[in-house]
Each structure stands twice: as C-alpha cells, then as structure tokens.
Amino acid sequence: MKRYVIFLVIIIFLKIFGFNFNLFGHQGAIWQVKVFDNLLYTSASDGKVIIWDYKKLTIIKTIYSHNSWARALHIDDSNIYVGGYKPDNKLKIYDRRNGTLIKEIEYENGSIFTVTSNENFIAFSGSANRVYLVDKEKFNIVFNYKHDAWVRDIFFDGNLVYSCDEKGVVIVYDTSSFRLVKTLNFEYKLIKIVKFKNKIYFVSSNGYLLNENSIIKLTNSFTAAYSDSNKLIFGDKDGYIYFFDGKLKNKLRVVNDGILSICKYQNSLFISTSSGKLLKLDNDGTYRVTYFPNNFSIIKKTKIVENNLYVLKFDGTLLKYDLVTGKIIQKYYKISNFEISGSKFYIVNLKNQLLLDSNVLFESLNEITLILEFKDLLFIGTYEELFIFKDFQLFNYISIPNHWFISYETNNNKVLFGTSKGKVITYNIIDNNFNIEDFSDSPIVKILNGIPITFDGEIGKKYKLDTNIYDAVVFNSRIYLSTSKGVFSFSGNSINNVLEKKGLVFLESYNKKFYAIDYNGSIIIFDENFNEYGTLSEKHFIISKIDSYSDILVTTGGSKINIWKINGEKLVLLKTFEGHFDVIRDIKIIDKNRFVTASSDRTIKIWDFSGRLIKTLSLHSGYVWTLDFQNGLLFSGGWDGFIYGYDLNSGNVIFEKRFSSKITKIRVENNYLFLSFINGKIIRYDFLKDKQITLINTESTIWDFDIYKNYLVFGDENGICYIYNLNNEEIKKIHIHNATIFSIKVFNDKIVTGANDNSIKIIDFSGNVLYSYSNFKISVLSIAIDEKKNQIFLSEGEKPIVLQIP
C-alpha cells in the first residue's frame, strides 16, 4: 500500500490542475458574465466560477472559488480574478489555463463588488469603501485610496483609474504617479463606468447616463450596463434591455427577473439574472433567446446498493437511507464523490483524495468524477485523464484533452466510458485496447444497454428528445429518462412520457420499485405501474399527530409519516416516508390494512402500512384539518368550512355541508357529527336530517374535544378543561394547565390532556389530578391511547413516548 501511494504522488505532480466538473449551471444569482478568448465565464452566489462553451451551451470547467458569493469577476490573458462576499471576502487569483489558485488577498471587513485589471495593475473594491491597486507581477498591494460609500465599479483608461460609489462620487487617480487627478460629484447612485465614443460615462441606478458635461435621463432604473465602441446596452430589474447609440433606440424584454450582468461577443449578447438564468440573445433579423442550463438541483449523485439508497448533495453531505424503513441511518460529510463495490466503500473528500478504509489511494487537484472497480481493475477518471490500476500499480491510462470522464457501463470483458464532451471510449480488458468514438458534442450522462444518452437529449444515434436529459435507469427492461419535461420511457422503438411531474433529476430502481429524486432531495417512490407509493425526505419535523391500532402506531410531523410497531413499552420503527406537500393536520387508522391522512395541501390520502399510496382525495379548497371514521364512512373537516362524508367502499362522496367557520375537530357518534370551530363553537350535526344544534359557544378557539358516554369534554386556550353533558349543561370546570390545551382523550372514567405548557395531566371527572408529568421538552400536541394495555402514546420531538397509565 505504501508503494502504491508514493507512486501515485509522482503521477500527480506530473500534471497539476484545479478544475471541477459540473454538468449543470449555477444555483442562485449570477453576478457576472464575461467573454474572453472564445470562452464564456460566469460567477454566482453559489461561490462558483463556470467556464462555458457558449456555442454548445455546455460547461467546460468549474472552479469552486468561494464559500460565499463569488460576487466580482474579471478575466485577462493570464488570470481569472474572483472577488468574494463576506465572510469569504477575498480576492482570489487563478491561473486561467489550469485553474490553479495563485494568490489570495483579503479585503478588510467588506465584500468585493468589482475587480478589473490593466497591463500593470489589478484594482478591486467594494463595501469597505477602499480601492486597492495590486502589482500584477508580484501580487502585492502598492496603493489604496478611500471613498465615503460602497464602491460599485472600477475602470482603467490608460494610466487613469476611475472608481464610482453609491453616493454618486467618482474618484480619478493617475496610476503612474498615484496622484489624485479629480473628484466628480453626482447626486445619483452610480453602478457602472463605461466608455462610449471615446468618452467616459457613469450609469446610475435610477436610469441616468452621466459625464462631466451632460446628464441624460433614459429610463427609471438600471441594474447593469455594457459598452462597445458604438453602442451602450443597459439592463433593468424587470428583465428589459435597452440599446443606446446617442439615442435610446429600442427596449426589449428578454427575461422575467432582474438583469445583473451583460456582455457582448461577436453578434451575441450574454445576459445573467438574479434568479440564476444565463441566456444568449442573437439578432438575426428577429431577436432569439437561448437559455443555458441552470442547476436547480441540490443533488449531485445517487446510488442504490442492496436495501440502501445513497444520496450525495452538492454541499458535500452524503445520506444513507434504509429503503425498508425509509429512515436515514447514516450521514457522511465533506464528500465530493463515492462508489460502492461489494464490501468496498470508496469516498472522495473535498481535497480530491480517494479514500478506502481511511487510506489515501489517489490524490488530484482536479475533481475525481469517475470511480469504477471492475474485475481486478480500478478505474479513476478526472479531468483529461482516465487511470487504470491493477494490484496497486498503474496499469494503463488514456488522455483526452479538455474532457472529463463522467459515465460508464460494464459489459462482459468491455467497459464503455462517456465524457463531458460526447466521446465514448470502449476499453477491452482482455487485450488492453481502447477505441475512441466521437459520438456527440454533448455530455454523455449515462450509457445503458450499450446506448449512450446525452445531456442535450440524444438516445443512441436514432432518437432525440427536445429537452435535456438529466439521468437514466433501466427498469422492467425499459430505459427511463429524467428530463425537464418529466420522465420518459424508451424501449428501442418508441419513446413515451410516463410521468409529467417536473423537477425529477436522478432515477434509481430496486426491488420492483422506481425511485425518482427531485431537485430538493426528496425521493418519490413509484410501483411498477407508476402509481405513487410514498416519498422519503431528509426533513425532520416535530410529531404533531398520533393514532394507534392494535400493535401499530402511526405518527406524523410536518409532511412526514412514521409507522411504528408497539413492543411492550418499546417502539420499533417500521417505515418512514413523506406523505404530503404540506403539513399533515390529522391521521386516522381505519383498520389493520389502511390509514388516512389530512393535510394543509388540501388533500386526503389513503395509505396501506407498507407506505403505499392507495388513493388521493381532493375534496377541500382549504386546509384539511380533521378526520374521523365510522362504519365504512370517512368524515373530513377543513378550514374551507366544509365537511365531507366519503364512502371508502364505493369511493363516492355521500354528502357535503358548508359551515361559516373553520373546522378544528370532527367526531362521529352514530348519526351525529360533533364539530368544533376556530370561533369557539361546538355543534351537533345530524347529517341524515341536515339539522344542527349549538352545544358550546365560547370566546376561545377549541382545538380538541372528546365524547365519552354522555359527556362532552374539551379544553380552551387558557388551560381550562370543561366537562359538559350532551344537553349543554356544564358539569365541571377545571383549570389544570397554564396554556392552550391541544389534545384531550377520555377513557375508563379518566381524562388525559396535553398542553402548550409541555405537560400532560390525568384527572377524574371530579377534577382530581391522578397523574401529572411536566418535564417534556416541547408542547404535547397529540395523544393516542390503548385502552386494553392502559398505555398512552404522545409526542415529544421526533420520537413518540410510551407511558404506562398508573
């Protein structure tokens, strides 16, 4: 092993690079867009600088520059200059050819908004108000001067350096002598300095174009500006661009959000926006807008191994899900890539070191994009290089300039590799030969059944989708593709859209289930017929509702559902999954096979205990807050004021009724519905005769009540428990809590209450406190009771508590 590591270090120093691979574009606002030497450069609030092939709309290289916004960007013949936002407020200088970090210069206690250079100096400034001039050869600060406000732009004109600030002040220095030439005062916030027809102009945020001799009002606001010798181009906060050649020529809306940066190259404009859009505007008689792909996903890679799903996020977190229970069983941090082969778990850390059992096997300044162990060979792919190791020795390698190795497929004694610029390499293990094919100009995102699949929609040589393809997987002998327009299936002679659901980025299949991972990391599970089965998520929520049946307990928190097996006073988690798109407000177990949830997403969902979604009911137009069940009928009440009766056997709605207030609780007894409302009322409603009687009318919201024998028991927001008979006569009024009572259950002549004062109480009908527990960490939002076993189940954080009733 030592010999292996030493040998690899020798290889590393032969070729040093500092680039990373990124298939998608930026996340968040793109602050700067620049074109230099036929390449497009962008910097954004995700801290990255991306280098694009602007003709193919594909990413060539990525520099993970800052841990905060990469706010300022400048390119020259030698270097890339990136200025960061606080707290990573450094000017970072990279070698433009290989991405190596050359120098870091910290900018006092401010953020860097602007950076530029000429033959001799680098100039940068920002919210610390001070302009720094840096020697371009030695990278040391040689001069600085101060504004009284945030500096928004710097411009070199020969030996003169201009800087402008938010108070409208322009300072001009001669860099040959470092003497002040002049100070100009304008009354408007200045955002940009441009040279137009051999004159220096200043652009204000409120739509003025200014110089020493003129003030021209053009429009109401500007957020960006660009100049060439004959034309000025402006952008505003509403997505409009303006063309000016001495007069304001025309106005064109190109996007629906704020324009942050404009750059021109040949006959194309490149425009970036506050929402992370990057677009190319061509004028070929009519203006044509082409969008670059942007990275709407927080997920970088997924993989299923046996019963475990691994999900790697761009922030370096690797989550390991147990697909039987749906629970996250392990988290890893500071990971940039991983691979699992048999019992071997390869991890790439953020230093681009490939680790196995904590031993460093390989190290590179470039991101490691591909790891494959196949037979007795280990393949490692990075920028321009694919290394092959055998018995801890370099066995072979292949170099392809400007390509990343990003995908693979094994087939008998052959391995197919796909690159970021469309090459397919076939490697024969037996004779140790390579064959390289120019398949496409687009990244090969997957190779399945020998078919290369590209980012721009190509599926082999014969088929092409009119959309980007993010991922692909084989499921039930067909290839399934995740795209910006949903999920498509491909069988070799046909392509069909099987799921129109958008935002699904990565696909996996396992054990006759289909897993689609969306842009925010939620894992949506489908059965073989693409019926939604459930959703897994990283989200953690405090338990808000509980229901029990026999030896099963179901808890909900936020939109998460947990199914537990009750084993004495212990609980064993059987399954966890996401249930809704918003908070679950109530849960009701129907029988040993089914349970029902109601949610603020306005739906009711029926599930089985494996987590499979049986049916979704969209009856309500507002939050569905409460459920109850009796004799095959499911009753629901919502904040739209409606109650519905749904026959679970026939699948029909048998009645509906609207009330004038939001419903907080529904309870069915024989042919009566008892309803509480947010306005403090409790009524009895005969749903067969459509008659109602008001039983309680208070000034406090009633969140829960229970009916026991001939008693109605409820609590109010003052911590008072009321006992009434069903003839509307008050029997008892007991002040037992110091805050809102959220949950009440009555059984065996005992009343159990849970409240916002982090306590539960057990009292009798005379008001005597039989049991009190007040050391919970949070409010007691829900209670379930097993009368046969004399047990209480209640919420505290993410795990329910079992209490044996004394």
ZAMARGU-4260 file (C-alpha; in steps of 0.2 Angstrom, whole numbers, plus 5000, padded with zeros to 4 digits):
<rodrens>
0) 5000/5000/5000 | 5014/5012/5004 | 5022/5009/4987 | 5005/5012/4979 | 5003/5029/4987
5) 5021/5035/4984 | 5019/5030/4965 | 5003/5040/4964 | 5010/5055/4971 | 5023/5055/4957
10) 5009/5054/4944 | 5000/5069/4952 | 5015/5081/4951 | 5017/5077/4933 | 5000/5086/4929
15) 4993/5099/4941 | 4975/5106/4938 | 4962/5114/4949 | 4946/5112/4940 | 4930/5104/4945
20) 4916/5096/4935 | 4898/5102/4934 | 4885/5096/4922 | 4873/5110/4926 | 4875/5128/4929
25) 4874/5139/4944 | 4862/5139/4959 | 4857/5157/4963 | 4860/5174/4956 | 4874/5175/4943
30) 4883/5191/4947 | 4895/5192/4932 | 4896/5186/4914 | 4912/5189/4904 | 4918/5183/4887
35) 4937/5181/4884 | 4947/5171/4871 | 4931/5162/4864 | 4926/5156/4881 | 4911/5162/4892
40) 4915/5165/4911 | 4901/5167/4925 | 4902/5169/4944 | 4887/5167/4955 | 4880/5167/4973
45) 4884/5148/4974 | 4903/5153/4975 | 4907/5145/4958 | 4916/5151/4943 | 4910/5142/4927
50) 4919/5141/4911 | 4907/5138/4896 | 4907/5133/4878 | 4895/5146/4873 | 4891/5138/4856
55) 4886/5121/4863 | 4879/5128/4879 | 4889/5116/4889 | 4901/5118/4904 | 4919/5115/4901
60) 4926/5118/4918 | 4921/5124/4936 | 4931/5132/4949 | 4923/5131/4967 | 4930/5148/4972
65) 4922/5155/4987 | 4912/5148/5002 | 4901/5163/5000 | 4895/5173/4984 | 4908/5174/4970
70) 4902/5192/4968 | 4915/5200/4956 | 4924/5193/4941 | 4937/5198/4929 | 4947/5189/4915
75) 4963/5194/4907 | 4977/5185/4896 | 4984/5176/4911 | 4972/5175/4926 | 4955/5174/4932
80) 4951/5186/4946 | 4936/5182/4958 | 4930/5194/4972 | 4920/5186/4986 | 4906/5192/4998
85) 4908/5192/5016 | 4913/5181/5026 | 4924/5174/5012 | 4929/5192/5006 | 4945/5188/4997
90) 4951/5192/4980 | 4956/5175/4973 | 4968/5174/4958 | 4968/5159/4947 | 4979/5154/4933
95) 4967/5154/4918 | 4975/5139/4909 | 4974/5127/4923 | 4964/5134/4937 | 4977/5133/4950
100) 4975/5146/4964 | 4989/5158/4963 | 4985/5171/4977 | 4973/5176/4990 | 4971/5194/4995
105) 4959/5198/5010 | 4948/5214/5008 | 4947/5222/5025 | 4930/5219/5033 | 4920/5221/5017
110) 4913/5212/5002 | 4921/5214/4985 | 4909/5221/4972 | 4921/5225/4957 | 4938/5219/4951
115) 4947/5224/4935 | 4965/5225/4928 | 4976/5233/4915 | 4994/5229/4910 | 5002/5234/4926
120) 4989/5233/4940 | 4974/5224/4947 | 4961/5235/4955 | 4947/5229/4967 | 4935/5237/4979
125) 4918/5235/4987 | 4908/5238/5004 | 4924/5243/5014 | 4924/5258/5003 | 4943/5257/4999
130) 4950/5254/4982 | 4966/5243/4981 | 4979/5243/4967 | 4989/5227/4966 | 5005/5224/4957
135) 5001/5212/4943 | 5018/5203/4944 | 5021/5202/4962 | 5003/5202/4968 | 5006/5214/4982
140) 4996/5230/4986 | 5005/5245/4980 | 4992/5259/4983 | 4975/5262/4990 | 4963/5276/4992
145) 4946/5278/5001 | 4928/5283/4996 | 4914/5288/5008 | 4902/5275/5002 | 4902/5257/4994
150) 4912/5257/4978 | 4902/5249/4964 | 4913/5249/4949 | 4931/5252/4943 | 4938/5257/4926
155) 4955/5258/4918 | 4958/5271/4904 | 4976/5272/4900 | 4985/5277/4916 | 4969/5283/4924
160) 4959/5273/4936 | 4941/5278/4939 | 4930/5272/4953 | 4912/5276/4957 | 4901/5274/4973
165) 4884/5274/4979 | 4884/5292/4984 | 4887/5297/4966 | 4906/5301/4969 | 4919/5297/4956
170) 4937/5297/4960 | 4951/5298/4947 | 4969/5293/4950 | 4984/5293/4939 | 4992/5276/4942
175) 5009/5282/4935 | 5011/5294/4950 | 4997/5288/4962 | 4991/5306/4962 | 4973/5312/4963
180) 4968/5319/4946 | 4950/5324/4950 | 4934/5320/4960 | 4917/5322/4952 | 4901/5323/4962
185) 4884/5317/4955 | 4868/5316/4965 | 4864/5298/4960 | 4869/5281/4965 | 4882/5275/4952
190) 4883/5257/4947 | 4894/5256/4931 | 4908/5265/4922 | 4908/5264/4903 | 4917/5271/4888
195) 4907/5276/4874 | 4913/5285/4858 | 4929/5289/4867 | 4921/5297/4882 | 4919/5290/4900
200) 4901/5289/4906 | 4894/5284/4923 | 4877/5274/4924 | 4866/5277/4938 | 4853/5265/4946
205) 4839/5277/4943 | 4841/5277/4924 | 4853/5291/4920 | 4869/5292/4909 | 4881/5305/4915
210) 4898/5313/4912 | 4906/5329/4916 | 4896/5339/4903 | 4880/5330/4901 | 4866/5321/4911
215) 4854/5311/4900 | 4838/5303/4908 | 4835/5286/4899 | 4823/5277/4910 | 4818/5274/4928
220) 4831/5261/4933 | 4846/5252/4928 | 4854/5237/4936 | 4868/5233/4923 | 4877/5241/4908
225) 4889/5236/4894 | 4898/5246/4881 | 4907/5244/4865 | 4913/5257/4853 | 4897/5262/4845
230) 4883/5256/4857 | 4878/5256/4875 | 4867/5241/4882 | 4858/5243/4898 | 4848/5230/4909
235) 4835/5234/4922 | 4826/5225/4937 | 4811/5219/4926 | 4821/5210/4913 | 4822/5223/4900
240) 4837/5228/4890 | 4839/5245/4881 | 4850/5250/4866 | 4858/5267/4865 | 4869/5274/4851
245) 4867/5293/4856 | 4848/5290/4857 | 4838/5277/4866 | 4834/5265/4851 | 4823/5251/4857
250) 4818/5241/4873 | 4816/5223/4873 | 4811/5211/4887 | 4821/5196/4887 | 4818/5188/4904
255) 4806/5189/4919 | 4818/5194/4933 | 4832/5207/4936 | 4847/5208/4925 | 4863/5208/4934
260) 4877/5207/4920 | 4878/5210/4901 | 4892/5205/4890 | 4894/5205/4871 | 4904/5194/4859
265) 4903/5195/4840 | 4884/5196/4837 | 4878/5189/4853 | 4873/5196/4870 | 4876/5186/4885
270) 4865/5191/4900 | 4864/5184/4918 | 4850/5187/4930 | 4846/5187/4949 | 4837/5170/4948
275) 4851/5161/4941 | 4847/5162/4922 | 4860/5164/4909 | 4855/5167/4891 | 4861/5171/4874
280) 4852/5184/4864 | 4856/5183/4845 | 4849/5196/4832 | 4847/5188/4816 | 4833/5199/4810
285) 4822/5194/4825 | 4829/5193/4842 | 4831/5175/4848 | 4834/5170/4866 | 4843/5154/4870
290) 4845/5148/4889 | 4860/5140/4896 | 4856/5125/4908 | 4855/5131/4926 | 4857/5120/4941
295) 4841/5119/4950 | 4846/5103/4960 | 4854/5102/4977 | 4858/5083/4972 | 4874/5078/4964
300) 4873/5059/4963 | 4863/5044/4969 | 4866/5025/4970 | 4856/5010/4977 | 4866/4996/4985
305) 4855/4982/4992 | 4842/4990/5003 | 4851/5006/5005 | 4850/5022/4994 | 4864/5034/4995
310) 4861/5052/4990 | 4875/5064/4988 | 4872/5083/4989 | 4882/5097/4982 | 4886/5104/4999
315) 4896/5088/5002 | 4883/5078/5013 | 4880/5060/5009 | 4864/5052/5016 | 4862/5034/5018
320) 4843/5028/5018 | 4837/5012/5023 | 4824/5008/5010 | 4814/4995/5021 | 4811/5008/5034
325) 4814/5024/5024 | 4825/5031/5038 | 4841/5040/5036 | 4853/5028/5045 | 4870/5037/5042
330) 4877/5054/5036 | 4894/5057/5029 | 4901/5075/5027 | 4913/5084/5016 | 4911/5071/5002
335) 4913/5076/4983 | 4911/5058/4976 | 4909/5040/4981 | 4907/5022/4974 | 4902/5006/4982
340) 4909/4989/4975 | 4905/4974/4985 | 4911/4977/5003 | 4922/4992/4997 | 4916/5009/5000
345) 4927/5022/4991 | 4925/5040/4996 | 4932/5056/4988 | 4934/5070/5000 | 4934/5089/4997
350) 4953/5088/4994 | 4950/5077/4980 | 4958/5062/4989 | 4951/5045/4985 | 4950/5035/5001
355) 4947/5017/5005 | 4946/5012/5024 | 4954/5029/5028 | 4969/5026/5017 | 4973/5038/5003
360) 4973/5029/4987 | 4974/5043/4975 | 4975/5062/4975 | 4972/5076/4962 | 4969/5094/4962
365) 4956/5090/4949 | 4939/5083/4955 | 4938/5064/4954 | 4922/5062/4943 | 4923/5043/4940
370) 4927/5028/4951 | 4924/5010/4945 | 4931/4994/4952 | 4928/4980/4939 | 4936/4963/4940
375) 4954/4966/4946 | 4955/4984/4939 | 4952/5000/4947 | 4947/5015/4935 | 4949/5033/4941
380) 4943/5047/4930 | 4946/5065/4932 | 4950/5080/4920 | 4958/5074/4904 | 4964/5058/4912
385) 4957/5040/4915 | 4969/5030/4926 | 4968/5011/4927 | 4976/5002/4941 | 4980/4984/4944
390) 4987/4977/4960 | 4990/4994/4967 | 5001/4999/4951 | 4997/5010/4937 | 4992/4998/4923
395) 4987/5009/4909 | 4979/5026/4906 | 4971/5037/4892 | 4972/5056/4890 | 4959/5066/4881
400) 4962/5085/4881 | 4948/5096/4889 | 4937/5081/4893 | 4930/5074/4909 | 4926/5056/4912
405) 4909/5056/4919 | 4899/5039/4915 | 4902/5021/4912 | 4894/5004/4909 | 4902/4987/4910
410) 4898/4973/4898 | 4907/4956/4899 | 4925/4960/4896 | 4922/4978/4890 | 4919/4994/4899
415) 4911/5009/4890 | 4916/5027/4896 | 4907/5043/4892 | 4915/5060/4893 | 4909/5078/4896
420) 4911/5082/4878 | 4902/5067/4870 | 4916/5055/4867 | 4913/5036/4870 | 4928/5025/4875
425) 4927/5007/4873 | 4940/4998/4884 | 4944/4979/4881 | 4950/4971/4897 | 4957/4956/4888
430) 4968/4964/4875 | 4970/4981/4885 | 4965/4991/4870 | 4955/5007/4868 | 4943/5013/4855
435) 4938/5031/4855 | 4922/5037/4846 | 4916/5055/4843 | 4898/5051/4847 | 4891/5069/4851
440) 4896/5087/4856 | 4885/5085/4872 | 4890/5076/4889 | 4886/5058/4890 | 4876/5057/4906
445) 4873/5038/4905 | 4877/5023/4895 | 4863/5009/4896 | 4862/4993/4886 | 4877/5000/4876
450) 4867/5015/4871 | 4875/5032/4875 | 4862/5045/4882 | 4867/5063/4881 | 4863/5079/4891
455) 4855/5088/4876 | 4843/5073/4873 | 4851/5061/4861 | 4847/5042/4864 | 4859/5032/4854
460) 4860/5038/4835 | 4842/5037/4831 | 4832/5046/4844 | 4832/5063/4851 | 4821/5072/4864
465) 4818/5090/4863 | 4824/5093/4881 | 4839/5090/4892 | 4841/5073/4900 | 4847/5073/4917
470) 4848/5054/4921 | 4843/5037/4915 | 4840/5020/4923 | 4834/5003/4917 | 4818/4997/4925
475) 4807/4982/4920 | 4818/4980/4904 | 4815/4998/4898 | 4826/5013/4899 | 4818/5028/4909
480) 4824/5045/4907 | 4823/5060/4919 | 4821/5077/4909 | 4815/5095/4911 | 4798/5089/4904
485) 4795/5074/4915 | 4800/5055/4914 | 4800/5046/4898 | 4802/5028/4894 | 4812/5021/4879
490) 4810/5003/4873 | 4821/5004/4857 | 4807/5008/4845 | 4796/5021/4855 | 4798/5035/4867
495) 4783/5039/4879 | 4780/5051/4893 | 4776/5041/4908 | 4777/5055/4921 | 4774/5073/4918
500) 4780/5078/4935 | 4794/5090/4933 | 4809/5093/4944 | 4814/5075/4945 | 4833/5074/4942
505) 4840/5057/4947 | 4832/5040/4944 | 4835/5023/4953 | 4826/5006/4953 | 4827/4992/4965
510) 4816/4978/4971 | 4801/4982/4958 | 4801/5000/4964 | 4805/5016/4955 | 4814/5030/4964
515) 4814/5047/4957 | 4824/5060/4967 | 4818/5078/4964 | 4828/5094/4964 | 4827/5097/4983
520) 4832/5080/4988 | 4815/5071/4991 | 4814/5053/4985 | 4797/5049/4977 | 4793/5031/4976
525) 4783/5023/4962 | 4777/5005/4960 | 4778/4995/4943 | 4763/5004/4936 | 4770/5021/4941
530) 4757/5024/4955 | 4765/5035/4968 | 4770/5024/4983 | 4777/5037/4995 | 4791/5049/4997
535) 4807/5049/5008 | 4815/5065/5014 | 4829/5072/5024 | 4817/5084/5033 | 4814/5082/5051
540) 4798/5088/5060 | 4791/5088/5077 | 4777/5075/5079 | 4761/5083/5078 | 4748/5069/5076
545) 4747/5051/5083 | 4735/5037/5081 | 4736/5019/5086 | 4728/5002/5082 | 4732/4985/5089
550) 4751/4984/5089 | 4753/4998/5076 | 4757/5017/5080 | 4757/5030/5066 | 4764/5047/5069
555) 4766/5062/5058 | 4776/5078/5059 | 4776/5091/5046 | 4773/5080/5030 | 4782/5065/5037
560) 4774/5049/5042 | 4782/5036/5053 | 4775/5019/5056 | 4780/5010/5072 | 4777/4993/5080
565) 4772/4993/5098 | 4783/4980/5108 | 4778/4982/5126 | 4784/4999/5131 | 4796/5000/5117
570) 4793/5006/5099 | 4802/4999/5083 | 4802/5010/5068 | 4795/5000/5053 | 4793/5014/5040
575) 4796/5032/5037 | 4791/5042/5022 | 4784/5059/5016 | 4766/5060/5014 | 4761/5077/5008
580) 4767/5093/5000 | 4762/5102/5016 | 4759/5099/5034 | 4749/5084/5039 | 4735/5090/5051
585) 4727/5074/5056 | 4728/5055/5055 | 4716/5041/5057 | 4719/5022/5057 | 4704/5014/5048
590) 4708/4995/5051 | 4723/4983/5051 | 4727/4987/5032 | 4724/5006/5030 | 4726/5023/5037
595) 4721/5041/5031 | 4730/5057/5032 | 4723/5075/5030 | 4735/5090/5025 | 4736/5108/5023
600) 4740/5104/5005 | 4721/5102/5003 | 4721/5083/5000 | 4716/5067/5010 | 4727/5052/5006
605) 4723/5034/5010 | 4738/5023/5013 | 4742/5005/5017 | 4755/5001/5031 | 4769/4997/5019
610) 4768/5015/5014 | 4760/5013/4998 | 4748/5027/4992 | 4731/5019/4989 | 4721/5035/4984
615) 4721/5054/4985 | 4705/5064/4988 | 4705/5082/4983 | 4688/5087/4990 | 4693/5103/5000
620) 4698/5120/4994 | 4707/5124/5010 | 4717/5116/5024 | 4710/5098/5028 | 4711/5099/5047
625) 4702/5084/5055 | 4696/5066/5051 | 4685/5053/5059 | 4678/5036/5053 | 4663/5025/5057
630) 4656/5010/5048 | 4665/5012/5031 | 4662/5031/5031 | 4676/5043/5032 | 4672/5061/5038
635) 4683/5076/5035 | 4683/5094/5040 | 4693/5109/5033 | 4697/5127/5035 | 4686/5130/5020
640) 4671/5127/5032 | 4666/5111/5023 | 4663/5093/5029 | 4663/5079/5018 | 4657/5061/5020
645) 4666/5048/5009 | 4661/5030/5007 | 4678/5020/5007 | 4669/5005/5000 | 4660/5013/4985
650) 4673/5028/4983 | 4658/5040/4982 | 4655/5056/4992 | 4639/5053/5000 | 4636/5071/5007
655) 4644/5088/5010 | 4640/5103/5021 | 4647/5120/5022 | 4648/5130/5039 | 4653/5148/5041
660) 4669/5145/5052 | 4685/5135/5050 | 4683/5117/5057 | 4696/5111/5070 | 4689/5094/5075
665) 4676/5082/5069 | 4669/5067/5079 | 4656/5055/5073 | 4644/5046/5085 | 4630/5036/5077
670) 4621/5048/5065 | 4628/5063/5073 | 4644/5073/5069 | 4651/5084/5083 | 4661/5098/5076
675) 4672/5111/5084 | 4677/5128/5076 | 4690/5141/5077 | 4677/5153/5083 | 4674/5143/5099
680) 4658/5134/5095 | 4654/5115/5096 | 4639/5109/5087 | 4630/5093/5085 | 4625/5090/5067
685) 4613/5076/5061 | 4620/5073/5044 | 4605/5062/5039 | 4592/5075/5043 | 4603/5090/5040
690) 4599/5098/5057 | 4611/5106/5069 | 4611/5111/5087 | 4624/5123/5095 | 4631/5114/5111
695) 4645/5126/5116 | 4648/5144/5112 | 4664/5151/5119 | 4676/5165/5116 | 4691/5154/5114
700) 4697/5143/5100 | 4694/5124/5104 | 4707/5113/5096 | 4701/5096/5103 | 4687/5088/5112
705) 4681/5070/5116 | 4665/5062/5119 | 4663/5049/5132 | 4646/5041/5137 | 4635/5056/5139
710) 4649/5068/5142 | 4657/5081/5131 | 4675/5086/5136 | 4685/5100/5129 | 4699/5112/5133
715) 4702/5130/5129 | 4717/5142/5126 | 4718/5147/5145 | 4722/5129/5150 | 4704/5125/5157
720) 4696/5108/5155 | 4677/5109/5153 | 4665/5094/5156 | 4648/5096/5149 | 4634/5084/5146
725) 4626/5082/5129 | 4611/5093/5135 | 4623/5108/5135 | 4624/5108/5154 | 4641/5112/5162
730) 4646/5098/5174 | 4664/5104/5179 | 4676/5117/5175 | 4694/5113/5180 | 4710/5124/5177
735) 4724/5111/5175 | 4736/5119/5163 | 4744/5136/5161 | 4742/5137/5142 | 4732/5131/5127
740) 4726/5113/5128 | 4729/5105/5111 | 4724/5087/5115 | 4711/5078/5125 | 4706/5059/5127
745) 4694/5051/5138 | 4694/5033/5143 | 4689/5022/5158 | 4682/5037/5168 | 4699/5046/5166
750) 4703/5062/5156 | 4720/5064/5148 | 4725/5082/5142 | 4741/5088/5133 | 4745/5106/5133
755) 4757/5120/5127 | 4765/5121/5144 | 4774/5105/5140 | 4764/5094/5151 | 4751/5081/5152
760) 4738/5078/5166 | 4727/5063/5170 | 4711/5068/5180 | 4695/5060/5185 | 4678/5068/5182
765) 4678/5076/5199 | 4693/5086/5194 | 4706/5076/5205 | 4723/5075/5197 | 4728/5057/5196
770) 4744/5059/5187 | 4755/5074/5181 | 4771/5075/5170 | 4778/5092/5166 | 4796/5089/5160
775) 4793/5087/5141 | 4804/5097/5130 | 4790/5104/5119 | 4772/5106/5118 | 4761/5090/5119
780) 4752/5091/5103 | 4744/5074/5101 | 4739/5059/5112 | 4734/5041/5107 | 4728/5028/5120
785) 4727/5009/5120 | 4713/5006/5132 | 4717/4987/5133 | 4735/4989/5138 | 4732/5005/5148
790) 4745/5014/5138 | 4747/5032/5132 | 4756/5037/5117 | 4761/5055/5115 | 4773/5067/5105
795) 4790/5074/5111 | 4801/5079/5097 | 4804/5066/5083 | 4800/5051/5093 | 4784/5046/5102
800) 4784/5042/5120 | 4775/5027/5128 | 4768/5030/5146 | 4760/5016/5156 | 4745/5023/5164
805) 4745/5021/5183
</rodrens>
